[in-house]
């Protein structure tokens, strides 16, 4: 922030009458509002302009100062691919029995190839994990997902039409007592060098994460604030049945880790559960 402060000082020296308007940024106005909510309207609208009687060369330019203060408040513009993803979502989203279901946003008719061999290899690599509780840790999570309807079991083997893809996975152990282990799925896995991964085939979509500045301002608009924690919020949107076989994964049926069972996701996997690894990685 030092270079921006210096730029404001240049403006202040150039025109003493403009000093307060220049130095009083939106962030300072916001802090004044926090201290005295009654000043909110005057503070916000009185500090958004500056008068410069003659051209002044400063570094950085004046407009960058205001852009910096406006991060998270100005409207975002989507690029062409992001707009396509939004259009696809709007045209396929469905609401049934109080829940939303969507289709996977494939860019074209091309689909990721069957990568069963890589998924099996990654699964058997779990046998080398030194944790004796690995199977039980996995099993606890998968049983809960089955109970909540986030995943389902399927018959092993490829589909006749070839529209199948597997998500290799590995465990990530945390120090948190709330979430000791988390299963991370690799959506960048490819059947071979020239094949598509699931990530390759899908639109990324825009970043819809809320800006903290906007959230704080909206939070202060009312007398009371309400906080809600939705259990398993990232898995509450369903995947259309026609696309579920692109979200298959494998795990063992028993602690001896010999026989393999096939599952598939009925819910959308968000970034909390997905990982983008190098395309040719087996991990």
Secondary structure as UniProt FT lines:
FT   HELIX           2..14
FT   HELIX           16..18
FT   HELIX           19..23
FT   HELIX           26..35
FT   HELIX           37..39
FT   HELIX           40..46
FT   HELIX           62..69
FT   TURN            70..73
FT   HELIX           80..92
FT   STRAND          94..96
FT   TURN            97..98
FT   STRAND          99..102
FT   HELIX           116..125
FT   HELIX           126..128
FT   TURN            132..133
FT   HELIX           134..148
FT   STRAND          151..154
FT   TURN            160..161
FT   STRAND          168..173
FT   STRAND          181..186
FT   TURN            187..188
FT   TURN            193..194
FT   HELIX           198..201
FT   HELIX           212..219
FT   TURN            220..221
FT   TURN            231..232
FT   HELIX           233..235
FT   STRAND          237..239
FT   HELIX           241..247
FT   STRAND          248..252
FT   TURN            255..256
FT   STRAND          260..265
FT   TURN            271..273
FT   STRAND          274..275
FT   TURN            279..280
//
